[in-house]
């Protein structure tokens, strides 16, 4: 397998975590999202992923795009160890937590959106930061509330082993810290993030440990 990744992309980060939790070997191919206007926009990478986004996973002669689809593929193709609980309602809850990150926070704060705020609407850096933190606060408040109210929350988002929701949460916490977002109001998120940070699968996936990290 070959994973097209950028060291600081939260979408690629979550796929690296999932691959590591599954114990799968893969070749990492960096795609620099900033250098020379972004390597993802070049003709060579467009042939791999016409969306001009990372991550993309080459596997078994196919290219799979979109991080959630990639992780679902990994779960179906290599079901053990599972990233999801056994019981259907519990599985739906974990998917809901993952989608809260993937659909309600990250798309509003990704590189393309922030670039449009600056270029099309003339937002300055303080305005961009205010936008970013607004969506973090809204999303993390809902995420924290769900963790607090559900008995399935333990050392990790669902039980005593990391899974799908944790793979989505940890990269978003990394982004929050990049933007100096105060996490004090989210103690359960902080606790779970700290638990994940001690595990080798998460350490190996961390941005600072990628070959393309500066």
C-alpha positions, 0 to 999 in steps of 0.5 A: 500500500502507498499512502499519499500524505502531508505531515500536517494534514489532519485528514492524512494524520487520521489515516496514518493512525488507522493504518498503525492501529491495524498493524498494516505496513505502507509506503508513505509518499509525501505531497507538499500542500504549500510548496510551489503553490501546492504539489497536490495541484500538479498534473502528476498528482491530479492523475492520482487524485482528481480532487487534488487533496490528501490523503489518497491510498493506493491499494490492490490496483485501486486509488481510494480517496477521502479519509473516512472512506479509506478508513472504512475500507481498511476496517472492511478489508482487515476487520481485526483489530476492529476500530469499531465496537460490536454492538450496532448502536455503539458503532453508530455512536463512534461513527457519529463522533468521527463525523462530528470532526470530519464533517462539522469542524475540519472542512470549515477550517481546512487549508482551502477554506482559510485561503479563500477567507484571505484571498476572496474576502480579504480576512486578516490573520486575526479574523481567520483565527477567530473563524477557526476558533469559532468552529473548534469551540462549537464542535469540541463543545458537542464532542465533550458533551457526548463523551461526558454523557455516555457510559461507553466513554472510558480511557478512549472515546469508546471503551478501553482501546483506541478506535475510529473516533480517537483516530479522528479526535487526536489530529483535531486536538493537534490542530487546536493546539497549533492555533493556541485554542484553550482546551481547559473546558474540555477535560475528557477530550484532553484526557483521551488525547493524553492516553492516545499520545502514549501509544506507539501507533499514535506516536508513529503517526504524529506530524513531527515524526513524518519524513516530510516534517521540517 
